[in-house]
Amino acid sequence: MAVTESLAEETQGPAGAAHEGILRRQSARESSARTYARALPIVPVRARGLTIEGADGRRYLDCLSGAGTLALGHNHPVVLAAVRQVLDSGAPLSVLDLATPVKDAFITELFRTLPAGLAGRARVQFCGPAGTDAVEAALKLVRAATGRTGLLAFTGAYHGMTEGALAVSGGASEVRAVRLPYPQDYRCPFGVGSPYGAELAARWTESLLDDPKSGVPLPAGMILEPVQGEGGVHPAPDDWLRRMRRVTADRGIPLIADEVQTGVGRTGAFWAVDHSGITPDVMVLSKAIGGSLPLAVIVYRDDLDVWQPGAHAGTFRGNQLAMAAGTATLAYVRENGLAERADRLGARIMAQLRADIGGLACVGEVRGRGLMIGVELVEPAGAVAGHVEHVGDGRGAAPAGGGPGGYDSGAAPFEGKPGGYDSGAAPLQVKPGAYDSGAVAFPGEPARAPRPAAPGLAAAVQRECLRRGLIVELGGRHSSVVRLLPPLTITDEQTSAVLDRLTDAVGAVAREAEAHGPVRRTD
């Protein structure tokens, strides 16, 4: 029976009829650009924490969390109390850029959490209410401060939907920024994985900037995500991030860290750049900083503050309810150590998923950082007996810096060996999994060619999760990565329930694929 038919049968009766009517009217009246509503045909009417109740009476565990907006889940008591306090006080709800006690409290709490190298000399600009507005402001700022126009961005990036943000995102139809390779392990652009791939990506960047014939003039800034979310949940290696900080600092290029989705404890540190210890020149913040309400800011070094009055503005940058909700959220995450808990819990979830489904032929990789987790689905057809993977995740290995021939990046050097390199990283070994062996390998290294992405399988997993009362998101270059973004307040019991439902859904899809061949997307 088709999933849509099954869901329809489960929504009969008065509640089900109301649910179906709302969905029909949405389909008839809303834009074709809607996305989540297509894959998640639910009508939320009540929510608390991890749980959503639909108009049809069904309950769901929400691991989408407003695309990462809900750090504390739905309707957390401290957020509701903060909003009610503003409402009951008679304070104005929208104040443009005027100073208010509510705004002052928000800025104070925000600055308390910033990386140490930035907090003491930071300026904050309130933007329009979405992360893409803050990205636009950041790009505008570095261009004004440097007098330059070019930008450095990364393949697979996602920075928003406005024109400027799209121009530095991986899916832009026109190249308006220089695209650099973003290091990843499973689908390494150089075919070698970490740490070698990250080193090659760094050298590519340095060569592009230092070669007078590269055709790339000194840019106004570099923008990156410490963990690519929409790009497929790819955590940047800490050593590579430190290398990018050196590359930009040495050349006077402002570094913009897009922490819209990674911020406020999501990755196991309050800000994802904290893992590497770097201090960016500009931070782009939205989503969780508003405590579930629309709010976006950029925070940047004071010497970049060259704007004239009115150089950047926005009518809804003075949302008092969002500032109050954001202050409560930031303080709760900080005071209750939720970032540290996300680090521990995320490691547990990934270890469990690797043990339970990592050996399935349709699972290419389980990866992530903290409570930002992805499971990449691949086509099992044509699989070989084994694949090559690093023992451990490769993130803790010493960075590959210089080597024979005189390179010196300040990182631990490669030690030359016939036909390859030896960085001191854990050895490679062959295990059952999702690599094919048809690729050309570096001499002395096993071949590692990831199998084709399987967006149809990923969509099927999402549907099977929904049938089991679990809401997940899809992402990645081919929409083949099932993403988990649970609230930081998820309990251990709820975590077990999420793992059970996801594992069951992936297993069901794997069995179906094995029995009937690859599943194709229908949307």
PyMOL commands that set and color helices and strands:
alter all, ss='L'
color gray80, all
select helices_A, chain A and resi 3-10+14-29+36-39+65-68+77-89+101-113+116-119+131-146+163-167+196-210+238-250+272-275+287-290+302-304+320-335+338-356+455-467+492-516
alter helices_A, ss='H'
color red, helices_A
select strands_A, chain A and resi 44-48+51-54+59-62+122-126+151-154+178-180+221-224+227-228+234-235+255-258+282-285+297-301+363-369+372-377+387-390+415-417+420-422+428-431+435-436+449-450+470-471+473-475+481-484
alter strands_A, ss='S'
color yellow, strands_A
deselect
rebuild
show_as cartoon
